[in-house]
Amino acid sequence: MTNLPTDFISKYTRLLGDEAPAFFDTFDDQVQKAYRMNPLKAHPSVSDTPDHGPVPYGQWGHFGAVSGHSVDHVTGVVYSQEPSAQFVGEVLQPQPGERVLDLAAAPGGKTTHLAAFMQQDGLLWANEIFMNRAKILSENIERMGVQNSIVSSHAPAELSAKLPQFFDKILLDAPCSGEGMFRKNPAAVAQWHQDFPQELADLQREILKEAMKMLRPGGQIVYSTCTFAPEEDEQMIAWLMQEYPEMTLLPIEKPAHTHVSDGRPAWADHDYTAGQTAESTTVDQIELAKTARLWPQVLQGEGHFAAKLQKSATATETEVNVKPLVPSPLSRAQEQIVTAFLSDTLVDFDLAGRTLTLFGDRLYLAPVDTPDITGMKILRLGLELGTFKKNRFEPAHALALALPPKAFVQTYALDTADWAKFVHGDVIRPDVPLQKGWVVMTANENGAGWGKFVDGQIKNFFPKGLRFVVKPNDAALAPEDD
């Protein structure tokens, strides 16, 4: 129980009873590393990442540490994500063609998990209120090759004003007291105090109110936290069901091999969790047992809570009309330039039914069902194709990562020596014949970035902000997402 707050120890000793010693012992255990495979990639197989076995829930999770300088990380084949956090995307499981919102999305682990289910079909809106974190979110979505995601930076109330009743499914992985992160994050321990969970619960209620405005009748919402606090978990769901009687709590599958536990219905009662005698909980106990808790003493992970609810299809709503996107048109010269680029660089790239729009000089392929974004803070509008520069078109790094190598006219497979040169930004001298023009550089049969073949060498277009020096036995760990 190293450095745990005294009030935290007292609270969970009382709440957990006989389970408390095993619970507290986990805080001295080693943190378990894990990652998800990315099925959106052409070759979703690891080349330089250890695989220590599958995470028991979901089809893409594996135990093992990811190097931030590995081929697998740089090309978006893997996403480093704490194992219990991987459960949340499995609960929502959006389907291709749906409109999906990740309301508090940074740094992007759960967004990219949702994208894996959607298979580039539908609209995946990822929002983060803090702009610096929204930029990281956008970068991770790009690295994972997601084509159908819009990234915004808005307060929930700003977003709900623009997109009422717009989404089929919403994920709110709520900002929380972070008790499930104590083992891996000393800062989470330092900021905790006995009133902290209730302070976060007050914030969570305000965010949930805005999320409910954006959920269509018949739609589903998953609420999750990385904390053990009843104030932020069972009590939050009890409040939500009382405040919104049109909401029904759905059961979450918990196969025995996953070691996922039921929620604690008794903890929904404020008197009970405060250590006082309570006659009954405020919400049917059987209902709250449908929620899920991931405890570190019974599974390999830090800890999580999740609940899944559905709005009645007959819920009475004020009729709304969200206007569709009005794309920024291309000039005739720009149309000619981009048409020539697509013809020369890509194989059978079909624009039928897809909307091209400009952000300044940058050209995006907007997702289907994109709404009017006038006045909104948008960082990414689907798939970035490239940038217009003085009568020429320079392809975006995102394009090389999003499409399979077979979609490009020219590719060049990087060997180990070439990989080190490429990620460092050096010129590469190919050992195969190439035509003058753009070349997608590949590693492990996936796109890694762009080069341009001129005068017998490949000029390097790997983004300057991503470049690094490959060192022997480089094990710089990738940032892990909770």
Secondary structure as UniProt FT lines:
FT   TURN            2..3
FT   HELIX           6..16
FT   HELIX           17..19
FT   HELIX           20..25
FT   HELIX           26..28
FT   STRAND          34..37
FT   TURN            39..40
FT   STRAND          61..63
FT   TURN            68..69
FT   HELIX           71..74
FT   TURN            75..76
FT   STRAND          78..81
FT   HELIX           83..85
FT   HELIX           86..92
FT   TURN            96..97
FT   STRAND          99..102
FT   TURN            103..104
FT   TURN            106..107
FT   HELIX           109..118
FT   TURN            119..120
FT   STRAND          123..127
FT   HELIX           131..143
FT   TURN            144..145
FT   STRAND          149..152
FT   HELIX           156..162
FT   TURN            164..165
FT   STRAND          167..173
FT   HELIX           179..181
FT   TURN            182..184
FT   HELIX           186..191
FT   TURN            194..195
FT   HELIX           196..214
FT   STRAND          215..225
FT   HELIX           230..232
FT   HELIX           234..243
FT   TURN            245..246
FT   STRAND          247..250
FT   HELIX           256..258
FT   STRAND          261..262
FT   HELIX           265..268
FT   HELIX           270..273
FT   TURN            274..275
FT   HELIX           285..288
FT   TURN            289..290
FT   STRAND          292..294
FT   TURN            296..298
FT   STRAND          304..311
FT   TURN            313..314
FT   HELIX           332..345
FT   TURN            352..353
FT   STRAND          355..359
FT   TURN            360..361
FT   STRAND          362..366
FT   TURN            368..369
FT   TURN            374..375
FT   STRAND          378..381
FT   STRAND          383..388
FT   STRAND          393..395
FT   HELIX           397..402
FT   HELIX           405..407
FT   STRAND          411..413
FT   HELIX           416..424
FT   STRAND          437..443
FT   TURN            444..445
FT   STRAND          446..454
FT   TURN            455..456
FT   STRAND          457..460
FT   HELIX           464..466
FT   TURN            472..473
//
